[in-house]
Amino acid sequence: MTLVAKIPCTIVTGFLGAGKTTLVRHLVENANGRRLAIIVNEFGDIGFDGSFLAACGIEGCGDEDIVELANGCICCTVADDFVPALNKLLDRADPPEHILIETSGLALPKPLVQAFQWPAIRSRVTVDGVVAVIDGPAVAAGFFADDPAALAAQRADDASVDHDNPLEEVFEDQLLCADLVVMNKADLLDEAGRAKVRAEVLGHLPRAVKMVEAEHGRLDPRVILGLEAAAEDDLDARPSHHGEGEDHDHDDFDSVALPVRSAVTAEDLAIRVARAAETAGVLRIKGFAEVTGKPMRLVVQGVGARISHHYDRPWKASEPRDGRLVVIGLKGFDQGAVAEALAG
């Protein structure tokens, strides 16, 4: 009897704005003829990451190779969304040779790895590896470091403050499940900063996990693909803040999709996004808009004080040039203030 080899899947996880989509796009651009497919999960009301990948214009990467799950966090919709999407790819006449799965920035990867134990897919696919992408400058600035003294002071001032930091838990769960950690945006750090990040991340890890540095998600695919971790058979080595069988939700976060008017210049829109990002509780802003007189669509992303923008593709003749931005933040952030800032 001939055994059919399992198709390897790489799970790309990481916090908001770390550079997961950029990394995935780079892998596809450098596939060298290898048939790759992508499942991308979006937390928000518009599928920005999926459209960013679909607009890449990469030879050999068509619309049928990109499956977008926009109905909620992939770790919460395994049975309804993920398994059917995976089977659809596997049942193709020319199934992919490797599948990249990009989770949302709010997803816990372990429940997704557990899904690969389901009988319906276990015999057909394996988790080649879990890759956690981190924002080097953000971690160096201590955005995800536990500070007991500061937390104690905050609790003393506000009795309603919970002792758990949901952002810290999400970040740490992604690291705890990883087979490889990518320190992205390493070019924005000096050696001392990179050493600080390495020490911070390694302090979270109970097992030996390799860490590599990247600029703009550029890494040789051989570093990412072919880890052969079979992570679904190694769950005990991947601890989590959320116990097996526990429900996981995103009550700590809100997202809203807002229309955005045409900008006079790209810099004009970046200023509005930066102003909106200053709103308390806002974690990330991302989306696209029209710049008056420009044939190309402008993509804008903002994490904290860092705002970036670029033109990704021409507007299609048949599509309305309606700008939209997704804003992701802590539960209860002032959406009205964000909308006002974006309106200029």
N, C-alpha and C positions, 0 to 999 in steps of 0.2 A: 504494500500500500504506500502511495506517495503522500507524504505530509506536505500540506501547503504552508509556506512560511507566513507567519503573522506580519501584517503591515505595521511598521513602527509609527507611533504618534509622539510628537513632542509637545508638551504643555508649556506654554510661555505665560508666566504669571508675573505680577509686579504691581506696585502701587501706582496710583494715578499719576500720569505724566512721566513715568520713568523711561519710556521709549520702547514699549513692547511692539507697537505697530511698525515703527521704524526698523526695528530688528527683523521682524517677520518679512517686511518688504525687501530688506537687503538679502535675506536668505533666498527669497523667490527670484530676485534679480540675478543671483549667482548660483542658480540650481544646475547650470551646465547640462541641460537636457534631462535632468531627473524630473519625473512627474510629481509635482507637489500639489497638495490641496490644502485649503485653509478653512478652518471653522473659527469665526470671530464672534465674540460675545460682547454686547454693548449694554452698559447700564445707563439708561437714558431714553429719551423719547425719539431720537433720530439716530440712524445707523451711520454715524460719522466714520468710524474706523473701517467699516466694511466698504464704504464708498471711496475712502482714501486708498484702500488696497485695490479695489476694482478699477480705479482710475489710473493705475500705475502704467498701463500700456506695455507690460512686459510680455515679450513673445513667449507663447506656450502657457500663459496663465490667463485663461478665459473666465467669463462669468460663471461657468459651470464648475470652476475650480474653487470658488469662494462661496462658502455657506455662512450666512449671517443669522445669528440668533439674537433678536432684539426684544424678546419677551420677558426679560428679567435675567438675573444672575444665573449663569450656566450651572453652578453648583446646586441651585434650588430647582432646576427644571430638567433634571437628568432624564427622567422617563418620558416626559412630554416633548422635549425639544432635542436634547443632545443625542440620545440613542437613535431616533429616527433619522436625524441629519447624518450621523455617522454611517448608518446602514445604507443610506442613499448613495453616499460616495463609494462604499465598498461594493455595491451591486452594479456599478457602472461596467460597461463592456471593457473599458480601459481604466481600471481602478488606479488611484494614485500609488506611487511607490513609497511616499512618506506623507503624513498628515500633520500639519501645524495647527495647534489649537491655542488661540489667544483668548485668555479669560479677561473679564472686566477687571478694572483696578480694585474693585471691592470684593472680588471672589476669593473664597478659600479653596485652594487647590486640592486638598485631601479628599473631599467628597467626590470630586471629579475623578481622581485616581481610583477611588473605590468603585466607581461605575464600571471600570474595566474588568471587574470581577463578575459582571453580569453574564450569565451563560449565553445570552444572545450575541454577545460580541467578544467574549473572552477567547474563543478559539480563532478569532479572525484578526485581532489587533493586540498590540502591547504598548505600554507606555515606555518609549525609548528613553525618556528622561523628562524631568521637570526643571525648567530653567526659570529662575527668579531674576528679573531685571530690576535693578535699584537705581535711583537717582542719586548719583554720587554727591553732588553739592548739597542736596537736601539732607542726606544722612549726615554729612559732615557738619551741617548746621544744627544737628540735634533734633530734627523734626520728629524723630520716632524713638528717641532715647527716653527711658523712664527716669524721672527726676522725683524721687520720693519727697524731698524737702519742699519742692515747689508744689507738688500735689497736696501735701499736708497743709500748706499755707492756703491753697485754693479751697480745700475742704473746710478749713476753719472760717473762711469768709462766706462760703455758700454751702449750707447744709444739704442742698439738693444735688450737689456734684457727686457723681458716682465714682467709686474708687477705681473702676476699670476704665482704661482709655481704649475705645473701640479701634481707633486708628493704629495704636500700638499692637493690638491683638491681630488685626488683619495683616499688618506688615510682618510680624513675627511668624504667623502661621505660614505665610508664603515662603519665608526663609527655611522654616523647619521641614517643609516638604521638598525642598530643592535638592537636585543632584548637581547643579551648577549655578553659581551666582554670577551675574554680569553686572559689574560696576559701570554703568553707562555715564556719559558726560565726564569721563575721567580727565579729558583735556581742560576742563574748567577748574581743576584742582592742582595744587602743587604737591610735591611728594609727601609733605607733612599731612596734607589733607587726605590724600589717598591712604596713607598709613592709618589715619584716624578712622576712616571708613572701614578698612579691613578689620581693625580691632573691634569696632562696634558690631559688625556683622558676625564675626567669628565668636563674639561673646554670646550671641543668641543660639549658636549651633551646637547640638550635643554630639555631633558626629563630624567626621572629616568630609568637607565639601570644598571642591575647588572654586576659586574665584578668579575671574578674568576681567580685564579692563577693556572698555570700548569707547569709541568716539562716534556719536551719531548712529549707534547700533551696528557699526561695521565690524563684523567678525567673520572669519573664514567659516563657512558652513561645516567644515570637518570638525570644528571645535564644538558646535552645537548639536549636530546630527550624528547619530551612531554611538550614543552613550551606552546603549544596551543595558539600561538600568532595570528593566522589567519592574517598574515601581509598584505595579499592582500586587506583586508578590512580596513587597518589602514595606508594607504599611506600618508594621510595629516600630520601624526605625524612624517613623515620621510623626512625632507627637503633635498634638494640636490643643489649642485652648478650648475647642469645641469637641466634646466626646463623641464617639461613634454612636450614631442613631439620634443625636440631638438635632432639633430643628435649628436652622440657621436663617436669619432674615437680615434685612438691611434697614431696620427701624431707626438706626443711628444716622442715616443719610437721606437726603432729598436730592432729586434732580428735576430740572425744568428746562424745556426747550423754548427759547425766546426768538422772535423774529428780529432781524437787525437790518436797518436801512442801508442803502448804498453808501459807501465811503468815498470821500473826495480823493483820498490817498490811502495807501496801506498804513502809513504811519498814523493817520487820523483814527482809523479803526483800532490800531494797537493801543493808542492812548485811552480810548473808551474802554477797551477790555481791561487794561491795567487799572483803571479807576474802579471798574466793577469788581475786579479781583481783590480789591482792598476791603470789600464788605466782609464783616466778621462772619466766620464760619464757611466762607467759600473756599473750596479745595482746588477746583479746576474748572476752566472754561475752554471750550473747544468747539470748532465749527467752521463755517465758511460764509463768504459774503461776496458781493459785487463791489468792484471799484469802478467808479464812473469812467467810461471811455476805454476800459481794459477788456480785452476778449477772454482773459483767463480768469478762472475762479480763484479767489484768495482764501487760503486755509490759515486759520488763526488758532493758536493754542496758548494757554496761560496757566502756569502753575506758580502760585505765590507771586512774587514780584517779577518772575521771568516770563516775558511774553515773546513768542516767536511767530513769524508768519512767512508764507511763501505762496507762489502761484503753482497749483498742481496740474491743471488741465484747462483746455478751452471749454467755455460753456457750450452745451449742446443746443442746437437750434430749436429743438422741441421742448426744452425745459425752461420753466420760469426762473428768472434770476433772483430768487427769493433767498436772502441771507438768513441763516439760522445758527444759533449758538446754543450748545448744551452747557448748563451750569450745574455742577455737582458740589454739594456742600453738606455740612453737618445738619442734622434734623433741625428745622425751624429757622434756617438762615433767612435773612430779609430779602425775599425775591423781588419785592417792589423796589428796593434800593438798587438792586442789580439791574433791573429793567431800566430804571431812571438813568443810571450811569451809562448803560449801553446806548440809550437814546441820545446821549450827549446834550 
